[in-house]
Amino acid sequence: MKPAPFEYHAPEKVSDAASLLRDFGDEAKVLAGGQSLVPIMALRLARFDHVVDLNGVDELRGIQRGNGTVRVGAMTRQAEVERDVTVAGGVPLLARATPFIGHFQIRNRGTLGGSLAHADPAAEYPAVALALDAGFEVANATGTRTVPASEFFVSTFMTTLEADDLLTAVRFPVWNGRCGFAVEEVARRYGDFALTGAVGGVELDGGDRVARAAIAMFAMGSTPLRAPEAEGALAGTAVGEVDVEEVGRAAAAPTDPPDDIHASAKYRRSVGAVVVARALRRAIEEATHA
């Protein structure tokens, strides 16, 4: 099938893109990497009168480190995120999650901002952003604002972005000191969407106790999920006394995962506890040897 007819727009500046979204509102859709949007439109699962292509907006690309964060432009390709030394050094969790996204052809076109704005609850990037307390830079025709990751994701494929909003960049805080990070997921095939998954980060103090922990799960609800009680239980605990299996069970217990043809809710909750434990174990091992 082919998409329904639409008018194509190719702005070269953020201000021009914002003006188009202001003018057309719900009738317009932003095209970033197109790895999700193009198939949806081709199958006529959705139709829009206007498509605003951001691929010509150079100011939406780039990776910079400064002021304790790594700022990644929304139109930065996932393949670039995967290879970039600044990302690897400043936000290793983001770099390690990227290879799990589809296949290299998808990552060559897919963008960081496109994945986050699409807000698939089974995707890796939303969980990474939530775990690291990333800040989402949003622009429209009237100004700019920053939305914390904890407020950005509303439900499946839904975010706080309004029809005239444009995600321009994401800032990921840099963890310093003795830190470790890990990504674990279960999928039918490598590159498929996860049946369940977890990302984790651990920072140790000088006495091998957990000073900070971050755990986020994906494919376990309508949005990525943090595990604040499990994180809190880890704080101040000596690494040798951490029961990662118990932490995994505590993280997965309150979740309400989907029950569908791919996996039952019971399966996802059970395996979710396992992947949290695995991610936490690997993160602790890395931090211990840092």
KEKE-3310 file (N, C-alpha, C; in steps of 0.2 Angstrom, whole numbers, plus 5000, padded with zeros to 4 digits):
npx = (5004:5001:5005:4992:4987:4998:5004:5021:5034:5050:5058:5073:5077:5075:5066:5058:5052:5045:5036:5028:5022:5015:5006:4999:4995:4986:4985:4997:5013:5028:5043:5056:5068:5060:5058:5047:5036:5035:5031:5019:5011:5012:5004:4993:4988:4988:4985:4990:4989:4999:5017:5031:5047:5062:5075:5083:5086:5100:5104:5098:5106:5120:5132:5137:5147:5146:5145:5141:5133:5128:5124:5113:5108:5091:5090:5101:5108:5105:5115:5126:5126:5129:5143:5150:5163:5161:5148:5151:5160:5154:5140:5138:5128:5118:5126:5127:5115:5110:5114:5105:5094:5084:5091:5107:5104:5092:5097:5105:5097:5087:5083:5089:5080:5068:5065:5063:5052:5042:5039:5038:5034:5041:5054:5071:5078:5069:5068:5082:5083:5074:5080:5091:5087:5085:5084:5072:5073:5062:5054:5044:5033:5032:5042:5054:5057:5061:5058:5057:5062:5054:5042:5039:5034:5019:5009:5007:5015:5012:5016:5021:5022:5015:5004:5010:5023:5041:5053:5070:5082:5091:5097:5108:5113:5129:5137:5149:5164:5165:5157:5145:5136:5123:5114:5100:5090:5076:5072:5063:5071:5087:5087:5074:5059:5059:5053:5054:5064:5078:5087:5101:5110:5124:5132:5147:5153:5168:5169:5165:5151:5134:5131:5122:5109:5101:5087:5078:5064:5058:5045:5036:5025:5014:5022:5040:5047:5052:5060:5058:5058:5066:5078:5080:5082:5094:5103:5117:5120:5132:5142:5144:5134:5122:5108:5104:5094:5083:5081:5078:5066:5058:5058:5051:5038:5028:5024:5013:5012:5009:4998:4998:4999:5012:5018:5014:5007:5011:5023:5031:5033:5039:5051:5056:5060:5071:5080:5082:5089:5101:5106:5109:5118:5129:5131:5136:5147:5155:5157:5163:5176:5180)
npy = (4994:5012:5028:5039:5054:5068:5084:5089:5096:5104:5111:5121:5127:5127:5136:5138:5125:5125:5135:5129:5119:5125:5132:5121:5112:5098:5092:5090:5080:5076:5071:5061:5050:5041:5027:5021:5029:5030:5016:5015:5025:5020:5009:5014:5015:5027:5044:5060:5077:5085:5083:5086:5087:5084:5082:5091:5100:5106:5111:5103:5092:5084:5081:5086:5089:5096:5106:5096:5087:5077:5083:5078:5081:5080:5075:5067:5053:5036:5027:5035:5039:5027:5025:5036:5044:5053:5050:5037:5039:5048:5045:5030:5021:5024:5022:5008:5004:5006:4997:4987:4991:4987:4984:4987:4994:5000:5008:5017:5026:5029:5040:5048:5057:5054:5041:5043:5052:5044:5035:5021:5009:4997:5000:5004:5017:5026:5020:5022:5036:5039:5032:5039:5052:5061:5077:5084:5094:5106:5114:5127:5138:5149:5149:5140:5126:5114:5098:5086:5069:5061:5066:5066:5055:5048:5038:5023:5026:5040:5056:5071:5080:5093:5097:5107:5106:5103:5092:5095:5092:5081:5081:5072:5068:5067:5054:5053:5047:5030:5020:5010:5002:4994:4984:4974:4962:4953:4945:4939:4937:4944:4961:4962:4969:4971:4958:4959:4970:4978:4992:4998:5007:5010:5018:5019:5023:5028:5017:5005:5005:5007:5022:5028:5022:5017:5011:5005:4999:4991:4987:4983:4989:5003:5013:5017:5011:5017:5010:5015:5010:4999:5005:5013:5004:4999:5010:5014:5001:4988:4982:4968:4963:4965:4958:4953:4946:4947:4961:4962:4955:4964:4975:4971:4967:4977:4980:4981:4973:4971:4958:4948:4942:4939:4937:4932:4942:4937:4930:4940:4948:4939:4936:4948:4952:4944:4950:4962:4959:4953:4964:4973:4966:4965:4979:4982:4974:4981:4994:4991:4987:4999)
npz = (5000:4999:5006:5011:5002:5005:5010:5008:5018:5020:5031:5035:5047:5065:5069:5058:5056:5068:5066:5056:5062:5071:5063:5056:5066:5073:5061:5055:5055:5062:5053:5057:5059:5052:5054:5060:5057:5043:5039:5046:5040:5027:5027:5030:5043:5049:5045:5038:5034:5032:5031:5040:5037:5046:5042:5036:5045:5052:5064:5073:5075:5082:5096:5112:5126:5142:5157:5166:5158:5144:5129:5117:5100:5094:5081:5079:5072:5077:5075:5075:5089:5094:5090:5095:5104:5114:5120:5124:5134:5143:5144:5146:5147:5138:5126:5126:5126:5113:5103:5104:5097:5084:5069:5060:5049:5052:5063:5056:5050:5059:5073:5088:5094:5087:5091:5105:5105:5099:5109:5112:5123:5124:5120:5120:5122:5129:5142:5146:5146:5156:5168:5169:5172:5162:5153:5143:5129:5123:5109:5103:5093:5102:5111:5122:5132:5146:5149:5161:5161:5169:5168:5154:5147:5144:5141:5131:5116:5118:5123:5133:5123:5114:5099:5092:5097:5097:5099:5102:5108:5119:5136:5145:5161:5167:5176:5189:5196:5204:5194:5187:5173:5164:5152:5150:5141:5135:5120:5106:5095:5092:5091:5089:5096:5114:5125:5138:5148:5155:5162:5171:5183:5194:5207:5217:5234:5243:5251:5246:5246:5240:5233:5225:5214:5200:5192:5178:5169:5154:5142:5152:5155:5151:5149:5151:5166:5182:5197:5211:5225:5225:5221:5232:5242:5240:5243:5252:5255:5257:5243:5244:5251:5244:5238:5223:5216:5225:5224:5211:5211:5219:5211:5200:5205:5208:5195:5180:5168:5150:5143:5131:5114:5112:5125:5141:5155:5167:5164:5159:5171:5179:5171:5170:5183:5183:5173:5178:5189:5183:5176:5186:5193:5184:5183:5196:5197:5187:5192:5204:5200:5194)
capx = (5000:5005:5002:4987:4991:5000:5009:5028:5038:5057:5062:5080:5078:5070:5060:5053:5048:5040:5030:5024:5018:5010:5000:4995:4993:4985:4985:5004:5017:5035:5046:5063:5071:5054:5058:5041:5031:5034:5027:5012:5008:5011:4999:4987:4986:4987:4986:4991:4988:5006:5023:5036:5053:5067:5081:5087:5088:5106:5105:5095:5111:5126:5133:5142:5148:5147:5141:5139:5128:5130:5118:5112:5102:5086:5090:5107:5107:5107:5122:5131:5126:5132:5150:5153:5167:5159:5143:5153:5163:5150:5134:5139:5122:5115:5129:5126:5108:5109:5115:5099:5088:5083:5097:5111:5101:5087:5100:5108:5092:5083:5086:5087:5073:5062:5063:5060:5045:5038:5037:5036:5036:5046:5060:5077:5080:5065:5071:5088:5082:5071:5084:5097:5084:5087:5080:5070:5073:5056:5053:5038:5034:5032:5048:5057:5056:5064:5054:5061:5060:5049:5036:5039:5031:5012:5006:5009:5015:5010:5021:5018:5023:5008:5004:5015:5030:5046:5059:5076:5088:5090:5103:5109:5118:5135:5139:5156:5166:5166:5151:5144:5130:5121:5107:5098:5083:5074:5068:5063:5077:5091:5085:5067:5057:5060:5047:5055:5071:5080:5093:5103:5117:5126:5138:5149:5157:5174:5169:5161:5144:5130:5129:5117:5107:5095:5084:5072:5062:5054:5040:5033:5019:5012:5028:5045:5045:5057:5059:5061:5058:5072:5084:5081:5084:5101:5107:5120:5122:5139:5141:5144:5128:5117:5104:5102:5088:5078:5080:5074:5059:5055:5057:5045:5032:5022:5022:5007:5014:5004:4996:4996:5001:5019:5020:5009:5009:5015:5030:5035:5034:5044:5058:5058:5064:5078:5084:5084:5095:5107:5108:5111:5124:5134:5133:5140:5154:5159:5158:5168:5182:5182)
capy = (5000:5018:5033:5044:5060:5073:5090:5088:5102:5102:5117:5121:5129:5125:5141:5137:5119:5127:5139:5125:5115:5130:5133:5115:5108:5091:5090:5089:5075:5077:5065:5061:5045:5038:5020:5020:5033:5028:5010:5016:5029:5016:5004:5018:5015:5034:5048:5067:5081:5088:5080:5091:5083:5088:5080:5096:5105:5104:5113:5097:5087:5085:5079:5090:5088:5102:5107:5090:5083:5076:5085:5075:5083:5076:5072:5063:5046:5031:5024:5040:5038:5020:5025:5042:5043:5057:5047:5031:5041:5052:5042:5023:5017:5026:5019:5001:5002:5007:4991:4983:4994:4985:4982:4992:4998:5005:5013:5022:5031:5031:5046:5048:5061:5050:5035:5045:5055:5039:5033:5014:5006:4992:5003:5005:5024:5029:5018:5025:5043:5039:5030:5044:5058:5066:5083:5085:5101:5106:5121:5129:5145:5154:5148:5134:5123:5108:5093:5080:5062:5058:5069:5066:5049:5048:5032:5020:5031:5046:5060:5078:5085:5096:5096:5112:5106:5100:5090:5098:5089:5078:5081:5066:5069:5062:5051:5053:5042:5023:5019:5004:5002:4988:4984:4967:4962:4946:4946:4932:4937:4950:4966:4963:4973:4967:4955:4963:4972:4983:4996:4999:5011:5010:5022:5017:5027:5025:5011:5000:5005:5010:5029:5029:5017:5019:5005:5007:4993:4993:4982:4981:4994:5008:5018:5014:5012:5017:5006:5019:5007:4995:5009:5016:4999:4998:5015:5013:4994:4986:4978:4961:4962:4966:4952:4956:4943:4950:4968:4961:4954:4970:4980:4969:4965:4981:4982:4979:4972:4968:4951:4948:4936:4939:4935:4934:4946:4933:4928:4946:4950:4934:4937:4955:4951:4941:4954:4968:4956:4953:4971:4976:4962:4968:4986:4982:4972:4986:4999:4988:4987:5005)
capz = (5000:4998:5010:5009:5000:5010:5008:5011:5020:5022:5034:5037:5053:5070:5069:5052:5058:5074:5063:5052:5067:5074:5058:5054:5072:5073:5054:5053:5058:5061:5051:5059:5055:5048:5054:5063:5054:5036:5038:5048:5035:5021:5029:5031:5050:5051:5039:5040:5028:5031:5034:5041:5037:5050:5040:5033:5050:5054:5071:5078:5076:5086:5102:5115:5133:5146:5163:5169:5154:5137:5125:5110:5096:5092:5074:5079:5071:5082:5073:5078:5096:5095:5089:5098:5110:5120:5123:5127:5140:5147:5146:5143:5147:5131:5121:5127:5124:5106:5098:5104:5093:5078:5065:5059:5044:5056:5067:5051:5048:5065:5077:5096:5096:5085:5096:5112:5104:5097:5116:5112:5130:5123:5117:5125:5124:5134:5149:5148:5148:5163:5173:5170:5174:5157:5152:5136:5127:5118:5107:5099:5090:5107:5116:5123:5139:5147:5152:5164:5158:5173:5166:5147:5144:5147:5140:5125:5110:5120:5127:5134:5117:5110:5092:5090:5100:5093:5103:5099:5110:5126:5140:5149:5166:5168:5182:5190:5201:5203:5192:5182:5169:5161:5149:5149:5139:5132:5114:5102:5091:5093:5087:5090:5102:5119:5128:5144:5148:5161:5162:5177:5185:5201:5209:5224:5238:5244:5255:5242:5247:5235:5234:5220:5210:5195:5188:5174:5165:5148:5140:5158:5156:5146:5149:5154:5173:5187:5203:5216:5231:5224:5221:5239:5247:5238:5245:5258:5256:5254:5237:5245:5254:5239:5235:5217:5215:5229:5221:5205:5212:5222:5206:5195:5208:5207:5188:5177:5161:5145:5143:5124:5110:5113:5131:5146:5160:5172:5161:5159:5178:5181:5168:5172:5189:5181:5169:5183:5193:5179:5175:5193:5195:5179:5185:5202:5195:5183:5197:5209:5196:5191)
cpx = (5004:5001:4996:4990:4992:5004:5015:5031:5045:5060:5069:5082:5073:5064:5055:5049:5043:5034:5025:5019:5013:5004:4996:4992:4992:4985:4992:5008:5024:5038:5054:5067:5066:5054:5051:5035:5030:5030:5020:5008:5007:5005:4992:4984:4985:4988:4986:4991:4995:5011:5028:5043:5059:5074:5086:5088:5094:5107:5102:5100:5117:5126:5139:5141:5149:5143:5137:5134:5131:5123:5118:5106:5097:5087:5097:5105:5109:5114:5128:5132:5130:5140:5153:5156:5164:5153:5146:5157:5159:5143:5134:5133:5118:5119:5128:5119:5107:5110:5109:5093:5089:5089:5101:5108:5096:5091:5104:5103:5088:5087:5085:5081:5067:5060:5060:5053:5040:5035:5035:5038:5040:5053:5065:5078:5075:5067:5077:5087:5079:5075:5089:5094:5086:5082:5079:5069:5067:5056:5046:5038:5034:5038:5050:5056:5060:5059:5058:5058:5055:5042:5034:5034:5024:5009:5009:5009:5013:5015:5017:5019:5016:5009:5009:5022:5035:5052:5065:5082:5086:5097:5103:5114:5123:5136:5146:5158:5166:5158:5151:5137:5129:5114:5106:5091:5082:5070:5068:5069:5081:5089:5077:5065:5057:5053:5048:5062:5072:5086:5095:5110:5118:5132:5140:5153:5164:5175:5166:5154:5140:5128:5123:5115:5101:5093:5078:5070:5058:5050:5037:5027:5018:5017:5034:5044:5052:5055:5062:5062:5065:5078:5085:5084:5091:5105:5110:5122:5128:5138:5140:5138:5121:5114:5101:5095:5082:5076:5076:5067:5055:5054:5051:5039:5027:5020:5016:5008:5009:5004:4994:4999:5008:5022:5015:5012:5014:5022:5034:5037:5040:5051:5060:5062:5071:5082:5086:5090:5101:5110:5112:5118:5130:5136:5137:5147:5158:5161:5164:5175:5184:5188)
cpy = (5006:5023:5037:5050:5065:5079:5089:5095:5100:5109:5116:5124:5127:5130:5140:5131:5121:5131:5134:5121:5119:5131:5127:5111:5101:5088:5088:5084:5076:5070:5066:5056:5041:5030:5017:5023:5031:5021:5011:5020:5024:5011:5008:5017:5022:5038:5056:5071:5084:5084:5085:5087:5087:5086:5085:5102:5103:5106:5108:5091:5089:5082:5083:5088:5094:5103:5101:5086:5082:5078:5082:5078:5078:5072:5068:5056:5041:5028:5029:5040:5032:5021:5031:5041:5047:5054:5041:5033:5044:5049:5034:5019:5018:5022:5011:4999:5002:5001:4986:4985:4991:4982:4988:4997:5003:5010:5018:5027:5033:5036:5045:5051:5057:5045:5037:5048:5050:5035:5026:5012:5000:4994:5004:5012:5027:5027:5021:5032:5043:5037:5035:5051:5063:5071:5083:5092:5102:5114:5121:5136:5151:5154:5141:5132:5116:5104:5087:5074:5059:5060:5068:5061:5048:5041:5029:5025:5038:5050:5067:5082:5087:5095:5101:5112:5102:5098:5091:5094:5086:5079:5076:5068:5064:5060:5051:5048:5035:5021:5013:5004:4996:4988:4976:4967:4954:4948:4940:4932:4944:4955:4967:4967:4968:4964:4958:4965:4977:4986:4998:5003:5011:5014:5020:5023:5024:5019:5005:4999:5008:5017:5031:5023:5019:5012:5007:5001:4995:4986:4979:4985:4998:5013:5014:5016:5012:5012:5009:5015:5002:4999:5012:5010:4998:5004:5013:5006:4992:4981:4970:4959:4963:4959:4954:4953:4946:4957:4967:4960:4960:4975:4978:4968:4970:4983:4979:4978:4969:4961:4950:4942:4934:4935:4936:4939:4943:4931:4935:4948:4945:4935:4944:4956:4949:4946:4960:4965:4955:4959:4974:4972:4964:4975:4986:4980:4977:4991:4997:4988:4994:5009)
cpz = (5000:5003:5007:5006:5005:5007:5012:5012:5022:5025:5035:5043:5058:5070:5064:5054:5063:5071:5059:5057:5070:5069:5056:5060:5071:5066:5051:5058:5057:5058:5053:5055:5050:5049:5057:5059:5047:5035:5041:5043:5028:5021:5030:5038:5053:5045:5041:5034:5027:5035:5034:5042:5040:5047:5038:5038:5054:5062:5076:5078:5080:5093:5106:5123:5137:5151:5166:5165:5148:5133:5118:5106:5094:5086:5073:5077:5076:5081:5075:5085:5098:5095:5093:5104:5116:5123:5127:5134:5145:5149:5143:5143:5140:5126:5121:5125:5117:5102:5099:5100:5086:5075:5063:5053:5047:5059:5062:5050:5055:5069:5084:5097:5093:5089:5102:5111:5102:5104:5116:5119:5130:5121:5122:5127:5129:5141:5151:5150:5155:5168:5174:5172:5168:5156:5144:5134:5121:5116:5103:5096:5095:5112:5117:5131:5140:5151:5155:5162:5162:5171:5158:5144:5148:5146:5133:5119:5112:5125:5129:5129:5115:5103:5089:5093:5096:5098:5099:5101:5117:5130:5145:5155:5166:5175:5183:5195:5199:5201:5187:5179:5166:5158:5148:5146:5136:5126:5110:5098:5092:5088:5087:5096:5108:5122:5136:5144:5154:5159:5169:5178:5192:5202:5216:5227:5239:5248:5252:5244:5241:5237:5230:5216:5206:5191:5184:5170:5159:5146:5146:5160:5150:5144:5152:5162:5177:5193:5209:5223:5231:5225:5228:5244:5246:5241:5252:5259:5253:5249:5239:5249:5250:5237:5228:5215:5218:5226:5215:5206:5215:5216:5201:5199:5207:5200:5186:5170:5157:5145:5135:5120:5110:5119:5136:5151:5166:5170:5161:5166:5180:5178:5169:5178:5188:5178:5173:5187:5189:5177:5181:5194:5190:5181:5191:5201:5192:5188:5202:5206:5193:5194)
residu = (MET:LYS:PRO:ALA:PRO:PHE:GLU:TYR:HIS:ALA:PRO:GLU:LYS:VAL:SER:ASP:ALA:ALA:SER:LEU:LEU:ARG:ASP:PHE:GLY:ASP:GLU:ALA:LYS:VAL:LEU:ALA:GLY:GLY:GLN:SER:LEU:VAL:PRO:ILE:MET:ALA:LEU:ARG:LEU:ALA:ARG:PHE:ASP:HIS:VAL:VAL:ASP:LEU:ASN:GLY:VAL:ASP:GLU:LEU:ARG:GLY:ILE:GLN:ARG:GLY:ASN:GLY:THR:VAL:ARG:VAL:GLY:ALA:MET:THR:ARG:GLN:ALA:GLU:VAL:GLU:ARG:ASP:VAL:THR:VAL:ALA:GLY:GLY:VAL:PRO:LEU:LEU:ALA:ARG:ALA:THR:PRO:PHE:ILE:GLY:HIS:PHE:GLN:ILE:ARG:ASN:ARG:GLY:THR:LEU:GLY:GLY:SER:LEU:ALA:HIS:ALA:ASP:PRO:ALA:ALA:GLU:TYR:PRO:ALA:VAL:ALA:LEU:ALA:LEU:ASP:ALA:GLY:PHE:GLU:VAL:ALA:ASN:ALA:THR:GLY:THR:ARG:THR:VAL:PRO:ALA:SER:GLU:PHE:PHE:VAL:SER:THR:PHE:MET:THR:THR:LEU:GLU:ALA:ASP:ASP:LEU:LEU:THR:ALA:VAL:ARG:PHE:PRO:VAL:TRP:ASN:GLY:ARG:CYS:GLY:PHE:ALA:VAL:GLU:GLU:VAL:ALA:ARG:ARG:TYR:GLY:ASP:PHE:ALA:LEU:THR:GLY:ALA:VAL:GLY:GLY:VAL:GLU:LEU:ASP:GLY:GLY:ASP:ARG:VAL:ALA:ARG:ALA:ALA:ILE:ALA:MET:PHE:ALA:MET:GLY:SER:THR:PRO:LEU:ARG:ALA:PRO:GLU:ALA:GLU:GLY:ALA:LEU:ALA:GLY:THR:ALA:VAL:GLY:GLU:VAL:ASP:VAL:GLU:GLU:VAL:GLY:ARG:ALA:ALA:ALA:ALA:PRO:THR:ASP:PRO:PRO:ASP:ASP:ILE:HIS:ALA:SER:ALA:LYS:TYR:ARG:ARG:SER:VAL:GLY:ALA:VAL:VAL:VAL:ALA:ARG:ALA:LEU:ARG:ARG:ALA:ILE:GLU:GLU:ALA:THR:HIS:ALA)
# end
